[in-house]
Amino acid sequence: MSGAAAPRRLLVTGGLGFIGSNFIRTVLAERAGWSVVNLDACTYAGNPANLADLEGRAGYRFVRGDIADTAAVARALEGCDAVVNFAAETHVDRSILSAAPFVRTNVVGTLTLLDAVRARAGCRMLQVSTDEVYGALGPADPPFTESTPLDPTSPYAASKAAADHLALAYARTYGTDVVVTRCSNNYGPYQFPEKLIPLMITNAVEGAPLPVYGDGQQVRDWIHVEDHCAGLLAALERGVAGEVYNFGGRSERPNLEIVRRIIALVGADAALLTHVADRPAHDRRYAVDPAKAERVLGWRARHDLASGLERTVAWYRTHEAWWRAVKSGAYRDFYRTWYEERTA
């Protein structure tokens, strides 16, 4: 943020989700004096239990609201000097079943935030995106860079690509202070167990089948969520408006290898591994070149995949009540009580 003071009051959207909740914890732990307003619509993937221990803490406030609601965004943004946008529909399988919620949240919601930031002098926005906007790579292709043309495959990826285009267009057309980040596959604490790693960990603990799409040779670049959050802070503080920064863990692995590592770490029966029909238009490989972020932002991923997976398995083992409530749907009862307390 060249020539400007570091932001001290953040509006974090989607902060009850996986990456958003980890980011809020990172900010409050590492930036003394900063405060966070957490705006979340509380969809299925947003879980108040993710940040329940922060309730009542100075410097943290939760607001229930939808980023596509202009009035709700304006109220939440009052007094803030930066927005970090995590609010998104993200699950590819759900986007294949119904794309409309993805367009509403990921495109219309991002547009609403951009208009609000544009109207507020001195406000910066960090648009948190995904490497899936680049499409798929062949086995010998070099990793994605920030100049790789966007070629999304799924409705989810297309909605995020549209949001990125809007953000960069606002920077060029209006001079809006917006930075775009794109990251490879995250893993770590508080990830909703519909995603590969937490699904496999929790199923393995339960002795349930471990469903692997197709031959399981789809390759992903994995990054621990704490490394991603450190990169986002660096982009917020030192990123150049109108620029894109890729974050990756330099840890490409086939899905099947990830599942087998989890089986070994949990001590589960290898016979639980089950191959199922592949999803439509399943991208074969993603890989991200983070060299620009390393060079310009002074950031670097610190977790290697082996130790990161070990820590993640240990977290899910010691937070069994959290994921069992999510998988059973009981966390929705917590929602209802939590809402009633705040609307009484």
ROTORVO-802242 format. One record per residue: x, y, z of N, C-alpha, C in turn; residue number from 1. Coordinates in steps of 0.001 Angstrom, whole numbers. Layout:
N
        nu        nv        nw       cau       cav       caw        cu        cv        cw     i
         X         Y         Z         X         Y         Z         X         Y         Z   NUM
...
//
This chain:
344
        nu        nv        nw       cau       cav       caw        cu        cv        cw     i
       860     -1178         0         0         0         0       895      1225         0     1
      1481      1499     -1109      2538      2494     -1220      2085      3867      -759     2
      2846      4473       170      2598      5832       591      1434      5992      1537     3
       790      4922      1984      -369      5018      2853      -116      4236      4129     4
      -844      4634      5192      -721      3929      6456     -1331      2538      6332     5
      -780      1587      7080     -1328       232      7066     -2746       245      7606     6
     -3636      -539      7029     -5006      -563      7531     -5077     -1090      8954     7
     -5925      -480      9739     -6058      -862     11138     -7432     -1430     11447     8
     -8431     -1155     10620     -9772     -1662     10857    -10245     -2355      9585     9
    -10378     -3668      9655    -10700     -4465      8479    -12146     -4918      8487    10
    -12762     -4881      7314    -13995     -5611      7088    -13607     -6914      6408    11
    -13822     -8018      7083    -13541     -9337      6525    -14878     -9976      6185    12
    -15093    -10286      4915    -16339    -10912      4513    -16148    -12420      4421    13
    -17165    -13162      4851    -17030    -14611      4866    -16100    -15113      5941    14
    -16039    -14400      7047    -15072    -14725      8092    -15424    -15913      8955    15
    -16607    -16487      8783    -16943    -17698      9523    -16557    -18958      8760    16
    -16051    -18800      7548    -15621    -19938      6746    -14212    -20376      7093    17
    -13730    -21312      6328    -12427    -21939      6586    -11274    -20940      6537    18
    -11017    -20354      5371     -9857    -19471      5241    -10116    -18162      5974    19
    -11346    -17652      5888    -11664    -16393      6550    -11443    -16446      8043    20
    -11876    -17520      8694    -11704    -17616     10149    -10230    -17744     10516    21
     -9468    -18482      9726     -8027    -18566      9976     -7354    -17213      9773    22
     -7807    -16454      8770     -7222    -15131      8534     -7507    -14191      9703    23
     -8728    -14207     10208     -9067    -13342     11337     -8195    -13686     12541    24
     -7993    -14959     12794     -7112    -15354     13894     -5686    -14843     13674    25
     -5218    -14924     12425     -3868    -14455     12113     -3748    -12960     12381    26
     -4713    -12186     11901     -4673    -10734     12091     -4657    -10372     13571    27
     -5566    -10941     14347     -5669    -10567     15748     -4471    -11045     16561    28
     -3810    -12100     16088     -2628    -12597     16791     -1370    -11829     16426    29
     -1288    -11340     15196       -24    -10799     14691       -16     -9290     14442    30
     -1154     -8630     14522     -1208     -7188     14262     -1848     -6489     15452    31
     -1008     -6087     16405     -1500     -5401     17595     -2192     -4102     17193    32
     -3337     -3848     17758     -4059     -2613     17485     -5036     -2695     16332    33
     -4958     -3749     15535     -5905     -3903     14433     -7235     -4419     14976    34
     -8307     -4105     14259     -9626     -4620     14627    -10298     -5186     13391    35
    -11264     -6073     13614    -11927     -6785     12528    -13427     -6751     12717    36
    -14130     -6376     11645    -15570     -6567     11550    -15781     -7749     10609    37
    -16460     -8762     11073    -16671     -9992     10313    -18094    -10013      9771    38
    -18245     -9827      8463    -19556     -9856      7800    -19736    -11205      7131    39
    -20739    -11955      7566    -20942    -13298      7028    -22439    -13561      6913    40
    -22848    -14155      5788    -24259    -14466      5559    -24688    -15737      6268    41
    -23727    -16459      6839    -24023    -17674      7590    -24703    -18726      6719    42
    -24106    -19002      5572    -24555    -20117      4757    -24037    -21413      5384    43
    -24268    -22546      4733    -23937    -23837      5335    -22459    -23952      5716    44
    -21559    -23299      4949    -20122    -23461      5193    -19579    -22468      6207    45
    -20395    -21526      6634    -19987    -20577      7667    -20421    -21103      9025    46
    -19495    -21286      9919    -19795    -21926     11194    -19384    -21017     12340    47
    -20342    -20507     13134    -19985    -19639     14269    -19023    -20299     15246    48
    -19020    -21633     15297    -18103    -22323     16200    -16643    -22092     15818    49
    -16383    -21713     14556    -15006    -21487     14118    -14336    -20353     14889    50
    -15145    -19375     15330    -14580    -18215     16027    -15283    -17967     17364    51
    -15903    -19001     17909    -16677    -18825     19138    -15826    -18284     20277    52
    -14551    -18639     20316    -13683    -18194     21409    -13327    -16715     21309    53
    -13627    -16076     20163    -13344    -14642     20012    -14517    -13764     20425    54
    -15668    -14366     20701    -16843    -13591     21092    -16541    -12737     22321    55
    -16850    -11450     22211    -16626    -10529     23314    -15220     -9964     23385    56
    -14343    -10422     22510    -12967     -9924     22530    -12906     -8525     21941    57
    -12135     -7649     22557    -11936     -6304     22025    -11269     -6406     20653    58
    -11766     -5631     19699    -11187     -5631     18367    -11832     -6609     17409    59
    -12872     -7320     17867    -13569     -8254     16980    -15076     -8068     17133    60
    -15753     -7970     15974    -17212     -7839     15987    -17797     -8606     14814    61
    -18835     -9389     15088    -19532    -10126     14031    -20789     -9394     13600    62
    -21017     -9354     12276    -22251     -8800     11716    -22801     -9814     10720    63
    -24051    -10195     10887    -24654    -11094      9907    -25152    -10279      8727    64
    -24714    -10652      7517    -25142     -9919      6332    -24614    -10552      5068    65
    -25234    -10166      3967    -24959    -10717      2643    -24164     -9690      1842    66
    -23069    -10109      1209    -22262     -9140       454    -22968     -8634      -799    67
    -24066     -9268     -1202    -24845     -8761     -2329    -25901     -7753     -1887    68
    -25975     -7477      -592    -26921     -6520       -17    -26203     -5187       175    69
    -26515     -4219      -675    -25811     -2934      -672    -25877     -2258       686    70
    -27055     -2227      1297    -27207     -1546      2577    -26429     -2240      3683    71
    -26452     -3571      3693    -25715     -4321      4720    -24213     -4089      4596    72
    -23716     -4057      3361    -22294     -3801      3134    -21914     -2406      3605    73
    -22742     -1412      3281    -22447       -31      3672    -22376       107      5193    74
    -23300      -539      5894    -23287      -459      7362    -22047     -1124      7941    75
    -21713     -2287      7416    -20564     -3022      7949    -19252     -2305      7653    76
    -19185     -1616      6535    -17947      -964      6109    -17681       340      6846    77
    -18679       870      7518    -18514      2144      8219    -17340      2076      9194    78
    -16399      3003      9025    -15243      3065      9905    -14087      2171      9509    79
    -14262      1358      8469    -13197       448      8038    -12361      1079      6930    80
    -11090       701      6855    -10230      1237      5806     -9699       159      4863    81
    -10213     -1073      5006     -9851     -2128      4076    -10887     -3242      4133    82
    -11060     -3906      3008    -11969     -5050      2898    -11155     -6249      2402    83
    -11324     -7389      3048    -10730     -8633      2573    -11893     -9574      2270    84
    -12058     -9902       994    -13257    -10618       565    -13016    -12122       423    85
    -13477    -12872      1438    -13473    -14333      1381    -14853    -14877      1025    86
    -15875    -14045      1127    -17245    -14534       971    -17440    -15106      -425    87
    -17740    -16383      -498    -17878    -17027     -1802    -18520    -18391     -1639    88
    -19219    -18803     -2671    -19569    -20211     -2829    -18362    -20854     -3507    89
    -17887    -21995     -2968    -16591    -22498     -3439    -16566    -23955     -3881    90
    -17607    -24718     -3602    -17497    -26156     -3852    -17879    -26483     -5293    91
    -16937    -27024     -6048    -17136    -27274     -7476    -18347    -28174     -7724    92
    -18481    -29252     -6944    -19606    -30169     -7164    -20944    -29448     -7022    93
    -21068    -28560     -6047    -22312    -27810     -5867    -22555    -26861     -7044    94
    -21479    -26306     -7596    -21653    -25389     -8732    -22141    -26126     -9973    95
    -21762    -27391    -10099    -22217    -28187    -11238    -23714    -28476    -11104    96
    -24168    -28679     -9874    -25593    -28943     -9637    -26436    -27688     -9835    97
    -25906    -26530     -9417    -26647    -25273     -9545    -25672    -24103     -9530    98
    -25567    -23409    -10643    -24601    -22312    -10758    -25122    -20990    -10209    99
    -26437    -20818    -10121    -27010    -19515     -9769    -26490    -18953     -8443   100
    -26412    -19748     -7350    -25886    -19176     -6097    -24447    -18692     -6230   101
    -23679    -19312     -7108    -22278    -18927     -7309    -22188    -17586     -8027   102
    -23056    -17384     -8992    -23073    -16106     -9698    -23518    -14993     -8758   103
    -24545    -15265     -7949    -25050    -14222     -7055    -23991    -13779     -6041   104
    -23397    -14747     -5353    -22429    -14390     -4313    -21098    -13961     -4899   105
    -20554    -14751     -5801    -19190    -14527     -6258    -19067    -13369     -7240   106
    -20113    -13122     -8036    -20049    -12040     -9022    -20799    -10802     -8519   107
    -22092    -10946     -8250    -22884     -9795     -7796    -22370     -9296     -6452   108
    -22022    -10225     -5555    -21501     -9817     -4252    -20194     -9059     -4360   109
    -19298     -9538     -5205    -18029     -8833     -5397    -18256     -7458     -6004   110
    -19173     -7364     -6950    -19497     -6060     -7545    -20020     -5096     -6482   111
    -20859     -5584     -5591    -21394     -4741     -4516    -20273     -4220     -3625   112
    -19336     -5076     -3286    -18196     -4652     -2472    -17340     -3625     -3201   113
    -17092     -3867     -4490    -16280     -2932     -5272    -16916     -1543     -5316   114
    -18224     -1495     -5504    -18907      -193     -5526    -18795       510     -4176   115
    -18900      -260     -3096    -18793       337     -1766    -17384       857     -1500   116
    -16378       102     -1912    -14990       534     -1721    -14680      1738     -2595   117
    -15168      1727     -3807    -14949      2851     -4723    -15504      4149     -4138   118
    -16614      4063     -3416    -17262      5255     -2867    -16605      5737     -1575   119
    -15657      4951     -1059    -15060      5287       237    -13585      5643        46   120
    -13255      6891       202    -11884      7363       -13    -10915      6660       935   121
     -9773      6255       377     -8722      5660      1196     -8955      4219      1589   122
     -9941      3582       974    -10259      2199      1325     -9624      1252       312   123
     -9060       188       792     -8428      -834       -48     -9246     -2111         2   124
     -9244     -2866     -1103     -9935     -4149     -1140     -8982     -5243     -1607   125
     -9018     -6362      -906     -8270     -7542     -1303     -9282     -8587     -1765   126
     -9236     -8913     -3055    -10130     -9906     -3632     -9433    -11260     -3604   127
     -9936    -12162     -2771     -9312    -13459     -2574     -9894    -14447     -3590   128
     -9049    -14907     -4498     -9517    -15755     -5582     -8824    -17114     -5544   129
     -8805    -17795     -6674     -8369    -19186     -6729     -7578    -19478     -7993   130
     -6700    -20468     -7924     -5967    -20867     -9127     -6882    -21543    -10148   131
     -8087    -21931     -9745     -8990    -22606    -10673     -9449    -21706    -11817   132
     -9281    -20396    -11673     -9662    -19496    -12773     -8780    -19714    -14002   133
     -7597    -20293    -13805     -6671    -20496    -14919     -7017    -21732    -15757   134
     -7890    -22588    -15245     -8206    -23804    -15971     -7291    -24938    -15562   135
     -6955    -25802    -16509     -6169    -26995    -16205     -4834    -26971    -16932   136
     -3868    -27708    -16365     -2549    -27866    -16962     -2356    -29299    -17439   137
     -1527    -29451    -18467     -1078    -30766    -18868        74    -31218    -17994   138
       446    -32484    -18069      1503    -33013    -17193      2829    -32276    -17300   139
      3181    -31780    -18483      4487    -31134    -18679      4405    -29618    -18723   140
      3216    -29060    -18541      3066    -27603    -18614      3720    -26925    -17420   141
      4278    -25722    -17607      4801    -24977    -16466      3654    -24506    -15580   142
      3912    -24232    -14316      2853    -23774    -13404      2234    -22447    -13856   143
      1042    -22181    -13359       365    -20929    -13643      1176    -19752    -13101   144
      1249    -18679    -13890      1760    -17398    -13406       626    -16387    -13488   145
       895    -15200    -12983      -128    -14164    -12989      -519    -13740    -14402   146
       308    -14018    -15387        -3    -13657    -16766      -658    -14798    -17555   147
      -869    -15954    -16916     -1557    -17052    -17583     -2982    -16621    -17915   148
     -3437    -16786    -19167     -4820    -16409    -19509     -5825    -17212    -18682   149
     -6939    -16570    -18342     -7970    -17261    -17575     -8769    -18175    -18505   150
     -8997    -19395    -18035     -9697    -20392    -18843    -10472    -21327    -17920   151
    -11454    -20793    -17172    -12130    -21594    -16152    -12943    -22734    -16755   152
    -13026    -23817    -16003    -13744    -25007    -16461    -15115    -25141    -15807   153
    -15175    -25036    -14487    -16428    -25247    -13757    -17198    -23936    -13606   154
    -18500    -23997    -13322    -19243    -22774    -13010    -18644    -22011    -11832   155
    -18159    -22743    -10824    -17483    -22070     -9712    -16305    -21241    -10204   156
    -15411    -21857    -10960    -14222    -21154    -11440    -14598    -19990    -12343   157
    -15628    -20165    -13165    -16067    -19083    -14050    -16583    -17901    -13250   158
    -17292    -18175    -12149    -17804    -17076    -11332    -16664    -16320    -10647   159
    -15629    -17024    -10221    -14483    -16356     -9607    -13678    -15579    -10646   160
    -13569    -16120    -11854    -12875    -15391    -12928    -13603    -14089    -13243   161
    -14931    -14150    -13292    -15711    -12936    -13548    -15473    -11895    -12455   162
    -15430    -12345    -11207    -15185    -11423    -10097    -13797    -10800    -10200   163
    -12795    -11594    -10573    -11440    -11064    -10747    -11403    -10012    -11846   164
    -12066    -10298    -12961    -12107     -9329    -14057    -12744     -8017    -13602   165
    -13811     -8107    -12835    -14455     -6895    -12324    -13502     -6116    -11418   166
    -12824     -6815    -10523    -11912     -6143     -9598    -10805     -5405    -10343   167
    -10204     -6074    -11321     -9110     -5445    -12068     -9628     -4334    -12972   168
    -10844     -4486    -13485    -11441     -3418    -14291    -11702     -2172    -13446   169
    -12130     -2365    -12206    -12361     -1222    -11315    -11038      -505    -11019   170
     -9971     -1276    -10865     -8666      -648    -10631     -8260       212    -11825   171
     -8514      -285    -13027     -8081       430    -14234     -9023      1561    -14616   172
    -10316      1329    -14480    -11297      2325    -14912    -11451      3453    -13900   173
    -11561      3082    -12614    -11875      4072    -11583    -10687      4389    -10660   174
     -9610      3630    -10786     -8504      3821     -9860     -8784      3252     -8487   175
     -9722      2308     -8398    -10045      1686     -7114     -8830       928     -6586   176
     -8581      1069     -5298     -7427       415     -4673     -7785     -1038     -4379   177
     -7613     -1892     -5371     -7967     -3300     -5215     -6824     -4184     -5692   178
     -6547     -5224     -4925     -5507     -6208     -5226     -6174     -7574     -5316   179
     -5758     -8392     -6276     -6314     -9732     -6454     -5254    -10770     -6090   180
     -5657    -11763     -5306     -4759    -12879     -4996     -5397    -14183     -5467   181
     -4568    -15091     -5932     -5044    -16411     -6371     -4183    -17475     -5712   182
     -4835    -18459     -5127     -4109    -19432     -4320     -4430    -20851     -4757   183
     -3493    -21735     -4514     -3700    -23155     -4774     -4527    -23776     -3646   184
     -4701    -25079     -3671     -5570    -25773     -2711     -5077    -25614     -1281   185
     -5953    -25112      -413     -5641    -24933      1002     -6037    -26170      1808   186
     -5367    -26344      2937     -5769    -27355      3913     -5379    -26850      5287   187
     -6014    -27405      6329     -5701    -26998      7686     -6931    -26994      8570   188
     -6857    -26355      9751     -7964    -26370     10711     -9223    -25686     10184   189
    -10361    -26174     10635    -11680    -25576     10392    -12146    -25676      8940   190
    -11573    -26579      8148    -12038    -26720      6770    -13285    -27595      6739   191
    -14302    -27123      6028    -15577    -27832      5974    -15347    -29211      5356   192
    -15841    -30271      5993    -15489    -31622      5556    -16260    -32135      4340   193
    -16428    -31264      3350    -16825    -31716      2023    -15609    -31672      1096   194
    -14545    -30997      1538    -13315    -30885       765    -12436    -32113      1011   195
    -11518    -32358        86    -10807    -33633        51    -10129    -34000      1368   196
     -9245    -33145      1870     -8424    -33542      3022     -9256    -33738      4280   197
    -10112    -32793      4686    -10891    -33065      5903    -11902    -34198      5731   198
    -12438    -34378      4517    -13350    -35495      4286    -12631    -36819      4491   199
    -11423    -36924      3925    -10679    -38172      4053    -10225    -38422      5490   200
     -9808    -37376      6185     -9391    -37549      7579    -10555    -38024      8428   201
    -11676    -37324      8332    -12815    -37648      9198    -13422    -38998      8834   202
    -13517    -39305      7549    -14018    -40627      7163    -13082    -41736      7643   203
    -11780    -41493      7529    -10816    -42499      7982    -10945    -42752      9474   204
    -11126    -41683     10260    -11318    -41839     11706    -12583    -42634     11991   205
    -13621    -42400     11199    -14905    -43089     11407    -14920    -44506     10828   206
    -13917    -44834     10020    -13928    -46129      9346    -14901    -46171      8190   207
    -15197    -44991      7619    -16122    -44876      6499    -15353    -44930      5183   208
    -16026    -45213      4058    -15341    -45253      2766    -14653    -43934      2427   209
    -13547    -44023      1698    -12777    -42858      1266    -12940    -42742      -254   210
    -13929    -41961      -718    -14238    -41910     -2150    -13243    -41045     -2923   211
    -12625    -41624     -3925    -11644    -40926     -4758    -12185    -40870     -6183   212
    -12242    -39660     -6750    -12753    -39511     -8110    -11837    -40194     -9133   213
    -12446    -40952    -10036    -11705    -41532    -11155    -10514    -42346    -10706   214
     -9377    -42119    -11380     -8159    -42865    -11029     -7361    -42212     -9907   215
     -7811    -41030     -9444     -7135    -40351     -8341     -5839    -39678     -8719   216
     -5557    -39575    -10014     -4288    -38987    -10448     -4402    -37489    -10760   217
     -5505    -36878    -10359     -5613    -35427    -10502     -4599    -34764     -9557   218
     -3803    -33871    -10106     -2700    -33269     -9351     -3093    -31878     -8866   219
     -2813    -31619     -7598     -3063    -30300     -7018     -1807    -29826     -6289   220
     -1666    -28502     -6224      -585    -27878     -5455     -1179    -27494     -4104   221
      -640    -28035     -3010     -1230    -27864     -1686      -466    -26826      -870   222
     -1221    -25998      -146      -635    -24982       722     -1381    -24968      2047   223
      -642    -24897      3143     -1284    -24814      4453     -1962    -23460      4593   224
     -3138    -23445      5202     -3924    -22217      5288     -3177    -21106      6028   225
     -2318    -21458      6980     -1562    -20416      7693      -591    -19710      6762   226
        -9    -20435      5824       870    -19804      4837        80    -18888      3913   227
     -1105    -19335      3502     -1955    -18487      2673     -2312    -17206      3415   228
     -2695    -17309      4683     -3071    -16122      5460     -1900    -15153      5601   229
      -706    -15675      5774       477    -14804      5833       663    -14073      4511   230
       425    -14771      3396       520    -14133      2091      -522    -13057      1905   231
     -1739    -13305      2374     -2801    -12314      2246     -2476    -11048      3042   232
     -1923    -11214      4225     -1501    -10038      4997      -431     -9257      4249   233
       505     -9959      3644      1561     -9303      2879       978     -8550      1689   234
        13     -9157       990      -616     -8490      -156     -1422     -7286       283   235
     -2080     -7396      1425     -2868     -6278      1946     -1974     -5096      2287   236
      -829     -5382      2874        54     -4323      3345      1005     -3806      2267   237
      1443     -4689      1355      2493     -4293       424      2138     -4490     -1049   238
       967     -5056     -1327       575     -5276     -2709       281     -3981     -3440   239
       483     -3987     -4745       250     -2818     -5600     -1155     -2899     -6176   240
     -1896     -1806     -6106     -3259     -1769     -6632     -3272     -2175     -8103   241
     -4256     -2999     -8476     -4380     -3442     -9854     -3515     -4626    -10205   242
     -2770     -5164     -9239     -1884     -6297     -9488     -2503     -7594     -8967   243
     -2010     -8705     -9504     -2404    -10047     -9087     -1189    -10738     -8478   244
     -1416    -11481     -7390      -342    -12234     -6746      -811    -13671     -6533   245
       -16    -14625     -7000      -305    -16042     -6819       381    -16566     -5563   246
      -333    -17411     -4822       244    -18092     -3659       123    -19598     -3860   247
      1224    -20282     -3688      1231    -21735     -3808      2252    -22334     -2872   248
      2099    -23612     -2603      2968    -24276     -1647      4127    -25029     -2264   249
      4246    -24982     -3611      5268    -25772     -4313      5201    -27243     -3875   250
      3971    -27742     -3747      3758    -29112     -3257      2718    -29814     -4121   251
      3091    -30118     -5358      2176    -30821     -6257      2123    -32301     -5882   252
       899    -32803     -5704       715    -34215     -5411      -579    -34705     -6050   253
      -614    -35955     -6531     -1884    -36543     -6981     -2817    -36751     -5785   254
     -4115    -36625     -6030     -5084    -36837     -4951     -4921    -38194     -4290   255
     -4635    -39214     -5092     -4505    -40558     -4543     -3364    -40634     -3532   256
     -2283    -39931     -3795     -1167    -39916     -2839     -1578    -39247     -1535   257
     -2324    -38153     -1643     -2798    -37463      -439     -3654    -38400       405   258
     -4562    -39109      -243     -5449    -40009       490     -4644    -41126      1155   259
     -3680    -41675       463     -2867    -42748      1049     -2041    -42242      2225   260
     -1551    -41001      2148      -810    -40428      3284     -1725    -40295      4491   261
     -2963    -39864      4248     -3914    -39703      5346     -4241    -41048      5973   262
     -4426    -42070      5162     -4677    -43422      5676     -3547    -43836      6619   263
     -2304    -43566      6205     -1158    -43943      7033     -1117    -43140      8331   264
     -1401    -41843      8243     -1339    -40984      9430     -2442    -41335     10433   265
     -3613    -41670      9921     -4726    -42025     10808     -4575    -43450     11315   266
     -3897    -44302     10528     -3814    -45715     10859     -5065    -46461     10451   267
     -5679    -46014      9356     -6929    -46600      8881     -6659    -47778      7962   268
     -7706    -48516      7675     -7639    -49660      6779     -7569    -49168      5333   269
     -6539    -49562      4599     -6383    -49138      3205     -7544    -49595      2333   270
     -8274    -50618      2771     -9413    -51107      1994    -10569    -50102      1972   271
    -10514    -49077      2817    -11561    -48043      2808    -11503    -47200      1538   272
    -10339    -47164       881    -10186    -46361      -328    -11079    -46934     -1436   273
    -11943    -46071     -1990    -12914    -46500     -2992    -12884    -45546     -4173   274
    -12696    -46057     -5367    -12744    -45212     -6563    -14197    -45066     -7018   275
    -14592    -43809     -7271    -15958    -43514     -7708    -15906    -42791     -9047   276
    -17059    -42695     -9713    -17123    -42039    -11017    -16586    -40614    -10930   277
    -15806    -40227    -11915    -15205    -38894    -11913    -16267    -37825    -12110   278
    -15984    -36613    -11599    -16904    -35497    -11809    -16794    -34992    -13247   279
    -17829    -34357    -13782    -17758    -33811    -15141    -16670    -32750    -15275   280
    -15927    -32817    -16385    -14913    -31814    -16717    -13931    -31586    -15567   281
    -13497    -32669    -14949    -12606    -32580    -13803    -11207    -32167    -14267   282
    -10749    -30996    -13831     -9416    -30519    -14217     -8351    -31498    -13735   283
     -7412    -31799    -14627     -6430    -32849    -14339     -5300    -32359    -13433   284
     -4872    -31119    -13633     -3728    -30647    -12848     -3799    -29144    -12658   285
     -3503    -28716    -11435     -3258    -27309    -11118     -1865    -27203    -10510   286
     -1171    -26136    -10836       110    -25846    -10191       354    -24349    -10288   287
       829    -23763     -9213       968    -22309     -9120      2428    -21937     -8921   288
      2866    -20948     -9670      4208    -20380     -9482      4086    -19161     -8564   289
      4575    -19236     -7327      4445    -18115     -6391      5625    -17145     -6425   290
      6444    -17203     -7489      7700    -16437     -7511      7469    -14935     -7364   291
      6399    -14410     -7977      6139    -12971     -7883      5855    -12565     -6445   292
      5027    -13329     -5744      4724    -13013     -4344      5979    -13135     -3483   293
      6800    -14127     -3768      8038    -14299     -3008      8978    -13115     -3240   294
      9070    -12666     -4486      9994    -11590     -4842      9478    -10212     -4402   295
      8222     -9929     -4685      7682     -8582     -4470      7191     -8384     -3037   296
      6558     -9400     -2469      5948     -9254     -1152      6836     -9764       -22   297
      7929    -10449      -377      8793    -11001       653      8146    -12139      1413   298
      7240    -12860       750      6497    -13953      1373      7055    -15291       901   299
      6919    -16296      1748      7285    -17655      1334      6526    -18658      2200   300
      6015    -19720      1573      5344    -20771      2331      6344    -21442      3272   301
      5938    -21666      4508      6845    -22208      5513      6539    -23669      5882   302
      5333    -24125      5586      4966    -25499      5929      5289    -26438      4767   303
      6019    -27518      5036      6135    -28547      4016      4923    -29465      4138   304
      4599    -30152      3050      3353    -30919      3004      3330    -32035      4046   305
      4434    -32711      4238      4444    -33840      5173      4098    -33398      6590   306
      4786    -32366      7084      4512    -31909      8447      3166    -31204      8535   307
      2781    -30501      7457      1488    -29823      7451       337    -30807      7539   308
       422    -31911      6791      -619    -32933      6867      -651    -33581      8245   309
       516    -33825      8797       578    -34427     10128       -99    -33537     11164   310
       186    -32231     11099      -446    -31285     12020     -1948    -31227     11805   311
     -2369    -31294     10544     -3794    -31199     10229     -4550    -32418     10729   312
     -3991    -33608     10519     -4615    -34817     11052     -4722    -34724     12570   313
     -3681    -34241     13221     -3700    -34106     14680     -4783    -33133     15123   314
     -4975    -32045     14363     -6015    -31063     14724     -7398    -31702     14652   315
     -7679    -32427     13590     -8996    -33049     13464     -9206    -34132     14513   316
     -8147    -34792     14921     -8280    -35796     15993     -8631    -35130     17324   317
     -8046    -33964     17594     -8281    -33291     18875     -9497    -32358     18842   318
    -10108    -32201     17668    -11318    -31374     17546    -12457    -32200     16951   319
    -12581    -33413     17467    -13576    -34337     16917    -14995    -33815     17116   320
    -15257    -33146     18230    -16603    -32619     18466    -16986    -31606     17399   321
    -15988    -30802     16956    -16268    -29786     15931    -16717    -30444     14633   322
    -15925    -31411     14122    -16280    -31947     12812    -17449    -32915     12865   323
    -17633    -33601     13992    -18807    -34462     14080    -20092    -33637     14060   324
    -20070    -32470     14698    -21252    -31592     14668    -21525    -31086     13260   325
    -20458    -30815     12501    -20633    -30351     11117    -21181    -31479     10251   326
    -20581    -32650     10340    -20992    -33754      9474    -22405    -34250      9791   327
    -22803    -34173     11051    -24141    -34633     11425    -25210    -33579     11179   328
    -24770    -32317     11009    -25716    -31210     10878    -26093    -30595     12208   329
    -25591    -31134     13312    -25936    -30613     14631    -25447    -29185     14830   330
    -24417    -28784     14071    -23917    -27411     14208    -24984    -26387     13846   331
    -26013    -26813     13065    -27103    -25894     12750    -27905    -25545     13999   332
    -27970    -26471     14978    -28644    -26164     16246    -27878    -25080     16995   333
    -26554    -25169     16938    -25723    -24124     17531    -26020    -22782     16865   334
    -26150    -22812     15536    -26533    -21617     14786    -27774    -20973     15364   335
    -28831    -21780     15525    -30118    -21226     15936    -30010    -20545     17290   336
    -29344    -21194     18225    -29159    -20590     19553    -28345    -19324     19465   337
    -27305    -19376     18670    -26394    -18241     18508    -27123    -17040     17914   338
    -27970    -17299     16914    -28728    -16213     16286    -29730    -15609     17285   339
    -30418    -16482     18017    -31427    -16005     18954    -30820    -15092     20010   340
    -29632    -15448     20462    -28959    -14620     21466    -28638    -13233     20935   341
    -28422    -13122     19618    -28009    -11850     19042    -29162    -11042     18453   342
    -30333    -11638     18417    -31493    -10920     17858    -32594    -10718     18890   343
    -32346    -11168     20118    -33362    -11046     21179    -33581     -9584     21542   344
//
